[in-house]
Amino acid sequence: MKVLVTGGAGYIGSHTCIELIKNGYEIVVVDNFVNSHPKAVERVKKITGVDFPFYDMDLLDAPALDNVCKAHKIDCIVHFAGLKAVGESVAKPLEYYENNLCSTMNLLKTMADYDIRHMVFSSSATVYSGDNPMPLTEDSNRGCINPYGWTKYMCEQIISDWVAAKENASAVLLRYFNPIGAHESGLIGDDPAGIPNNLLPYITQAAAGKLPELPVTGADYDTPDGTGIRDYLHVTDLAAGHVAAIKFAEKNKNAHAFNLGTGKGVSVFEMIHAFEKVNGVKVPYRVVDRRPGDQPVSFADPSKATKLLNWQTEKSLEEALGDMWRWQTNNPNGYTG
């Protein structure tokens, strides 16, 4: 089976490319390097020992996408590509809506033209509203608080409607919680441009002295230690979820949503202390005001994925934190160093 991976040079995309190759899939990768770096592609090839076609292109370029599918008999698309910074989406909503929605519609039109019937979509727990009891199930109330989340919500709907209208088509909508960690080789990992948007890259850069300190955004929530609680899963476990999703999509028509998470919540302070214990380093931090829109607690009920995808997380929090520090110390300036 040949899989087109959009955004395959990104953090989750690059790890998924490795899992796909490990499981016998042929891959074709496209990326425009807005959120990624060419070295990630080189290192995936180094880790796997497999050369694969790569195209530096934008999914908004419909003729370029057409040429890729004309050159390769694609059986399934794993769709990661998109703008992904929550704060930036608030400042640039039209750019986010145009990029994330139009690129997805271009993909679906191309799938129709080349009779590609299966898609796995990189969605997010941001599609859930803040009024839900925990843990979050796939049937929890949906509703978003920023344009990035709404693009994921809308893409899910667009993909579901397209699948419903096309005979024998299928889509798996994977709602990620919080991916952390890195490949055990230390060759690929999370390389955010500028100031990190997520907790763990901020922790590693503060521990390495690249940033002066970690701002803990709120320590007065109604949680045991006052800090926000999230569901963190190892990125290689998340990558394995995409392999399971492809196998499911081959056998099941229509669109199906799945949570991918551990089912356990970890607070910011718990994460800091665990990181310090695992890696023997100190993390300088300072408590600052809450960020607007942040929820006190968010974690998954992953039982649907366990039952239907035969998937569950395998790596521990400690393994993820060790892998992430290895990536940071081996690559102090990310892929550009």
C-alpha positions in Angstrom: 0.0 0.0 0.0 1.3 3.5 -0.9 0.5 6.3 1.5 0.8 10.0 0.8 1.8 11.8 4.0 1.1 15.6 3.9 3.2 17.6 6.4 5.5 14.5 6.7 8.5 16.6 7.8 6.7 17.9 10.9 7.0 16.7 14.5 4.2 14.1 14.4 4.4 13.5 10.6 8.1 12.6 10.7 7.6 10.0 13.5 4.6 8.6 11.6 6.7 8.2 8.5 9.0 6.0 10.5 6.1 3.9 11.8 4.6 3.5 8.3 7.9 2.3 6.8 8.5 0.0 9.8 5.1 -1.6 9.1 5.8 -2.2 5.4 4.0 0.8 3.8 5.5 2.7 0.9 5.3 6.5 1.5 5.3 9.7 -0.6 5.9 12.8 1.5 4.9 16.4 0.8 5.7 19.5 3.0 6.3 23.2 2.4 8.5 23.6 5.6 6.4 26.3 7.1 6.3 24.3 10.4 9.2 22.0 9.7 12.7 21.5 8.3 14.3 19.6 5.4 16.7 17.8 7.8 13.8 16.0 9.3 13.2 14.2 6.0 16.9 13.4 5.7 16.9 11.9 9.2 13.8 9.8 8.7 15.6 8.3 5.7 18.7 7.8 7.9 16.8 6.1 10.7 14.8 3.8 8.3 17.4 3.2 5.7 14.7 3.8 3.1 14.7 6.4 0.4 11.3 7.8 -0.5 9.9 10.4 -2.9 9.6 13.9 -1.3 8.0 17.0 -2.8 8.6 20.5 -1.5 5.1 22.0 -2.2 2.1 23.7 -0.8 -1.3 21.9 -0.8 -2.9 25.1 -1.9 -1.1 24.5 -5.2 -3.7 22.2 -6.8 -1.7 21.5 -10.0 1.4 20.5 -8.0 -0.8 18.1 -5.9 -2.3 16.7 -9.1 1.2 16.0 -10.4 2.2 14.1 -7.3 -0.9 11.8 -7.5 -0.3 11.4 -11.3 3.2 10.2 -10.6 2.3 7.8 -7.8 -0.6 5.3 -7.4 -1.7 6.5 -3.9 -4.0 4.3 -1.9 -4.4 6.4 1.3 -3.6 9.9 2.5 -2.5 10.7 6.0 -3.1 14.4 6.3 -1.0 16.4 8.8 -0.3 19.6 6.9 -1.7 22.8 8.3 -1.0 25.9 10.3 -1.0 24.9 14.0 -0.2 27.8 16.5 -3.3 28.6 18.6 -2.1 32.1 19.5 -1.2 33.0 15.9 -4.6 31.7 14.7 -6.3 34.4 16.9 -4.1 37.1 15.3 -4.4 35.7 11.7 -7.8 34.0 11.5 -8.3 34.4 7.8 -4.9 32.9 7.0 -5.7 29.9 9.1 -9.1 29.3 7.6 -7.9 29.7 4.1 -4.8 27.5 4.5 -6.3 24.7 6.6 -9.7 24.4 5.0 -8.7 25.0 1.4 -5.7 22.6 1.5 -8.0 19.9 2.9 -10.6 20.5 0.1 -7.9 20.4 -2.5 -6.9 17.0 -1.1 -10.4 15.7 -1.2 -10.9 16.9 -4.8 -7.7 15.2 -5.8 -8.8 12.0 -4.0 -11.9 12.0 -6.1 -10.0 12.6 -9.3 -7.6 9.7 -8.6 -10.1 7.4 -6.8 -8.2 7.5 -3.5 -10.8 6.3 -1.0 -9.1 6.4 2.4 -7.9 9.3 4.6 -6.5 9.6 8.1 -6.9 13.1 9.4 -4.8 14.8 12.0 -7.4 16.4 14.3 -7.2 17.6 17.8 -8.8 17.6 21.3 -9.3 21.4 20.7 -12.6 20.4 18.9 -14.1 19.7 22.4 -15.9 22.5 24.2 -14.9 23.5 27.8 -18.2 22.5 29.4 -17.6 18.7 29.3 -17.0 16.4 32.3 -13.8 14.4 32.3 -12.6 12.2 30.7 -13.5 13.4 27.2 -15.2 10.8 24.9 -15.8 11.0 21.2 -19.4 12.0 22.0 -18.5 14.9 24.3 -19.8 18.3 23.4 -17.8 20.0 20.6 -17.1 23.7 20.2 -13.9 25.7 19.9 -12.4 28.8 21.5 -9.9 29.8 18.8 -9.7 29.7 14.9 -7.1 26.8 15.0 -9.6 24.6 16.8 -12.4 25.7 14.5 -10.4 24.7 11.4 -10.0 21.2 12.9 -13.7 21.1 13.7 -14.7 22.3 10.2 -12.2 19.9 8.4 -13.7 17.0 10.3 -17.2 18.0 9.0 -16.0 18.6 5.4 -14.2 15.2 5.4 -17.2 13.4 6.9 -19.6 14.9 4.3 -17.2 14.0 1.5 -16.9 10.4 2.7 -20.7 10.1 3.1 -21.2 11.2 -0.6 -18.5 8.9 -2.0 -19.1 5.1 -2.4 -16.7 2.9 -0.4 -14.8 5.8 1.0 -13.5 6.0 4.6 -11.9 8.5 6.9 -10.5 8.2 10.4 -10.4 11.5 12.4 -7.8 11.2 15.1 -8.3 13.7 18.0 -4.8 14.0 19.6 -4.3 15.1 23.1 -0.7 16.3 24.0 2.1 14.6 22.1 5.6 14.7 23.8 8.8 12.8 23.5 11.0 12.1 20.5 12.5 9.2 18.6 14.8 7.1 20.7 17.7 7.8 18.4 17.6 11.5 19.3 17.7 12.4 15.6 14.2 13.7 15.2 12.0 15.6 17.7 9.9 18.7 18.4 11.6 21.7 16.9 9.3 24.7 17.4 10.1 27.9 15.5 10.7 30.8 18.0 9.2 30.7 21.5 7.5 27.3 22.0 3.7 27.1 22.2 3.6 23.8 24.1 4.8 22.9 27.6 7.4 20.3 27.0 9.6 22.1 24.4 9.4 25.1 26.8 10.6 22.9 29.7 13.5 21.4 27.7 14.7 24.8 26.4 14.5 26.3 29.9 16.4 23.4 31.4 19.0 23.8 28.7 19.4 27.5 29.3 18.1 28.4 25.9 15.3 30.2 27.5 15.6 32.0 30.9 12.6 30.3 32.6 9.4 28.5 32.0 6.3 30.6 32.6 3.7 28.5 34.4 0.5 30.0 33.1 -1.8 29.9 36.2 -1.4 28.1 39.5 -4.8 29.0 40.9 -7.0 26.5 39.1 -9.3 24.2 40.9 -6.8 21.3 40.7 -4.8 19.5 43.4 -1.7 21.7 42.9 -3.4 24.7 41.2 -1.9 24.1 37.8 -3.5 22.9 34.6 -3.8 19.2 33.9 -3.4 17.6 30.5 -3.1 14.2 28.9 0.5 13.6 27.5 1.3 10.7 25.2 4.6 9.7 23.6 4.8 10.8 20.0 5.8 7.3 18.8 2.7 5.9 20.4 0.7 8.6 18.6 2.5 7.6 15.3 1.5 4.0 15.9 -2.1 5.1 16.1 -1.9 6.2 12.5 -0.9 2.8 11.4 -3.8 1.3 13.3 -6.1 3.9 11.7 -5.1 3.0 8.2 -5.8 -0.7 8.9 -9.2 0.3 10.3 -10.0 2.6 7.3 -9.3 -0.2 4.8 -12.0 -2.4 6.4 -14.6 0.2 7.6 -16.5 2.7 5.4 -17.7 6.1 6.5 -16.0 8.6 8.9 -15.0 7.6 12.4 -13.5 9.8 15.2 -11.1 8.5 17.8 -9.4 10.0 20.8 -5.7 9.3 21.1 -4.4 9.8 24.6 -3.3 7.9 27.8 -6.5 8.5 29.8 -4.5 10.1 32.6 -3.9 13.7 33.5 -0.6 15.2 34.6 -0.3 18.7 36.0 2.3 21.3 35.0 4.0 21.1 38.4 4.0 17.3 38.2 5.5 17.4 34.8 8.3 19.8 35.9 9.2 17.6 38.9 9.1 14.4 36.8 11.4 16.0 34.2 13.9 17.1 36.8 13.9 13.6 38.4 14.3 11.7 35.2 17.0 13.9 33.7 18.8 15.2 36.7 18.4 18.8 35.7 16.6 21.8 37.2 13.8 23.6 35.4 13.7 27.3 36.3 10.1 28.5 36.3 7.9 31.5 37.3 4.2 31.5 37.9 2.4 34.0 35.7 -1.2 34.9 34.9 -3.5 32.4 33.3 -3.8 32.4 29.5 -7.3 33.4 28.2 -9.3 30.3 27.2 -7.2 27.7 28.9 -9.2 24.9 30.6 -8.2 23.6 34.1 -8.4 19.9 33.1 -8.4 18.0 29.9 -7.8 14.3 29.4 -9.1 11.5 27.2 -11.1 8.4 27.4 -9.2 6.3 24.8 -11.3 3.2 25.2 -12.9 3.4 21.7 -9.4 3.4 20.1 -8.4 0.5 22.3 -11.5 -1.5 21.4 -11.8 -0.7 17.6 -8.3 0.2 16.6 -6.5 -2.3 18.9 -4.3 0.6 20.0 -3.1 1.9 23.3 -0.2 3.8 24.6 2.9 1.7 25.6 5.6 4.2 26.5 5.7 5.8 30.0 5.9 9.4 30.9 9.4 8.9 32.1 10.5 7.4 28.7 9.0 10.4 27.0 10.8 12.9 29.2 14.1 11.1 28.7 13.7 10.9 25.0 12.8 14.6 24.8 15.9 15.6 26.8 18.1 13.4 24.6 16.7 15.2 21.5 17.3 18.6 23.1 20.8 17.9 24.2 21.8 16.3 20.9 20.2 19.2 19.0 20.4 22.3 21.1 19.3 24.5 18.2 17.0 22.1 16.7 17.5 21.1 13.1 19.2 24.4 12.3 22.2 23.8 14.7 
